[in-house]
Amino acid sequence: MNNANKPPYPRPALRWYMVALLTLAYFISYIDRTVIGLLVEPMKADLDLTDGQMGLLLGLAFGIFYATMGLPLGWLADRARRVTIVSCAIALWSAATAFCGLASNYLQLFMLRMSVGVGEAALSPCTMSMIADSFPKAKRGKAIAVYSMALSLGTAFAYYAIGALLAALRGVEVLNWPLVGAIRPWQAVFIIVGLPGLLLSLAMLTVREPVRRDLKQGTSSAPWHMFRHLFSNWKTYLTFVLPFCLMTTVAYTHFWMPAVFSRTWGMDTPEFAQIKAVVTLCCAPATVFAAGALSDYLVRRGKDNAPLLIAVVGAFIFVPTGVLIGLMPGTTSAFAVMGLSLVGIATTTSTGLTALLMITPPQFRGQISAVYYMAISITGLTLGPSTVGWLSDWFNGGTGIAGFDAFLESVLPGATGARGLALAFAAVPLIYGSVVLALAPVTLRCFRRELVRIKQG
């Protein structure tokens, strides 16, 4: 299809309306995803759970289907009406979140968190495909950055609003609601958080489906062709995804942060949530938008590898600061370092998908976006929260290695007891980050080589 025959891009008002609703959906998804982290302590107390079990609820339960369902849903996004897919997905994860408030045991919660993952898996593959079909390449960075801002805005709002809700419910043992009956405050929070998404699922149906563009005649979007493309370029895609896998691994450990501040410094969870919300709002959204705008500017100036370069710089910020958060002497310094860590995470988040679209054939955008999310979700949700939970149980009970326990106690008093969770929290970016940062030059070199190949071919 030559340029004269290509359909025009949607009017700015229509495409930004689409981005606004998709961003709101991502915003709500992150609230639904984050809420459980603020409820760790009351859920543990009511259901008699260990840190290891909570780690599985925080990560693996959500990640099993969030990761694996992304691929078939990405294939569907390359073939079916994406607006309808997104609307149904929002309804599913919102209902599942609300039903978490009616769960009475660990198994029910595990299954419902899996359902949340199924719904949220459809959103970003469809979004990336729709943005690519609605914006020229040089203008996608800002659109994706606006969408990505929902991650930090949703997290901040979740901490602020849920923190305020928990503060209002402090001291309340049981709530009696019509039709629901007697429930605990943490169950009420799940219900309140889940219901608004059902309204958004209806509003999403007002979006006009973007016309698919840039497809070459004779090309196929079949999954086996997509996998053949991935395997033929496996070095590029494998090295490309590493910084983003690391980002999600570190970011999802933040589910544990309310518990870290509570056990390490005795900070009340509602108080922590309010401060965390302010720190997130001050550091993350502006960083995401600025990084996206900088990416667009540098691409227009001919530096095509700018999106990935910006993402790698973010990794060099969030890894060392992620290690230090739980090791600070007090809450003030911990929040300050947390702010720097959030800047790094936001920087990496903002440009990853922009870079991915630059090396992805148009007919595979939905599927390869889904593979990308599958990779970063499997690593982030399984390695992040679960590693913290397992290491915390290990440190809190003593490692059984006398010399090692003595060393830990000398550098961090209480490390094999009350501060074991903080030490486990610090260990995750240190263990996984050292490997990925060492491979950063290889990541950038493979990406540049692929860009050159695309220009020449």
Secondary structure, 3 states (H helix, E strand, C coil): CCHHHCCCCCCHHHHHHHHHHHHHHHHHHHHHHHHHHHHHHHHHHHHCCCHHHHHHHHHHHHHHHHHHCHHHHHHHHCCCCHHHHHHHHHHHHHHHHHHHCCCCCHHHHHHHHHHHHHHHHCHHHHHHHHHHCCCCHHHHHHHHHHHHHHHHHHHHHHHHHHHHHHHHCCCCCCEEECCCEEECHHHHHHHHHHCHHHHHHHHHHHCCCCCCCCCCCCCCCCHHHHHHHHHHCHHHHHHHHHHHHHHHHHHHHHHHHHHHHHHHHCCCHHHHHHHHHHHHHHHHHHHHHHHHHHHHHHHHCCCCCHHHHHHHHHHHHHHHHHHHHHHCCCHHHHHHHHHHHHHHHHHHHHHHHHHHHHCCCHHHHHHHHHHHHHHHHHHHHHHHHHHHHHHHHHHHCCCCCHHHHHHHHHHCCCCCCCCHHHHHHHHHHHHHHHHHHHCHHHHHHHHHHHHHHHHHC
